[in-house]
Amino acid sequence: LQIVFQNIAGSLHPGKLVRSILSRPYQLYDRRTPQEQELVDLVRSVGLKPEYLAKRSPALSGGERQRVALA
């Protein structure tokens, strides 16, 4: 189970790239920087294209932000 916040815009840093947002848990818990392919696989697993890794959260729709949060 995972909590899905209703106001997802408040939980994603607007100045960071999706790549950076998704890399942070790897750095905190695995103490390593993820490989690019790991991040690509991660965004694909939630239905987003790899190009989303280079976007900032304000450029995403609400549904896309929810997918990033799930990833």
C-alpha positions as CSV (number, residue, x, y, z in Angstrom):
1,L,0.0,0.0,0.0
2,Q,1.1,3.5,-0.6
3,I,-0.5,6.9,0.3
4,V,-1.5,9.0,-2.7
5,F,-1.8,12.6,-1.6
6,Q,-4.6,14.7,-3.0
7,N,-2.5,17.8,-3.3
8,I,0.5,16.3,-5.0
9,A,1.8,19.7,-6.1
10,G,2.7,20.5,-2.5
11,S,4.9,17.4,-2.1
12,L,7.1,17.7,-5.3
13,H,9.8,20.3,-5.3
14,P,9.0,22.7,-8.2
15,G,12.6,23.5,-8.9
16,K,13.9,20.0,-9.2
17,L,13.9,17.7,-12.2
18,V,11.9,14.5,-12.0
19,R,15.3,12.7,-12.4
20,S,16.5,14.3,-9.2
21,I,13.2,13.7,-7.3
22,L,13.3,10.0,-8.2
23,S,17.0,9.7,-7.4
24,R,16.7,10.9,-3.8
25,P,15.3,7.7,-2.3
26,Y,18.1,5.7,-3.8
27,Q,20.6,8.1,-2.3
28,L,18.9,8.0,1.1
29,Y,18.2,4.3,1.5
30,D,20.6,2.5,-0.8
31,R,23.4,5.1,-0.4
32,R,24.1,5.1,-4.1
33,T,23.2,7.0,-7.3
34,P,20.8,5.1,-9.5
35,Q,21.8,4.1,-13.0
36,E,20.0,6.0,-15.8
37,Q,18.3,2.7,-16.9
38,E,16.9,2.2,-13.4
39,L,15.2,5.6,-13.6
40,V,13.9,5.0,-17.1
41,D,12.4,1.7,-16.0
42,L,10.9,3.4,-13.0
43,V,9.0,6.1,-15.0
44,R,7.9,3.5,-17.6
45,S,6.5,1.3,-14.8
46,V,4.0,4.1,-14.0
47,G,3.1,4.9,-17.6
48,L,5.4,7.8,-18.3
49,K,8.0,8.2,-21.1
50,P,11.7,8.6,-20.3
51,E,11.5,12.2,-21.5
52,Y,9.7,13.1,-18.3
53,L,13.0,12.7,-16.3
54,A,14.1,16.0,-17.8
55,K,11.0,17.9,-16.8
56,R,10.3,19.9,-13.6
57,S,7.1,19.2,-11.7
58,P,5.3,22.5,-12.6
59,A,5.5,21.3,-16.3
60,L,3.5,18.2,-15.5
61,S,-0.3,17.7,-15.3
62,G,-1.9,16.6,-12.0
63,G,-2.1,13.0,-13.2
64,E,1.6,13.0,-14.3
65,R,2.6,14.4,-10.9
66,Q,0.6,11.6,-9.2
67,R,2.5,9.1,-11.3
68,V,5.9,10.6,-10.3
69,A,4.8,10.4,-6.7
70,L,4.0,6.7,-7.1
71,A,7.3,6.0,-8.8
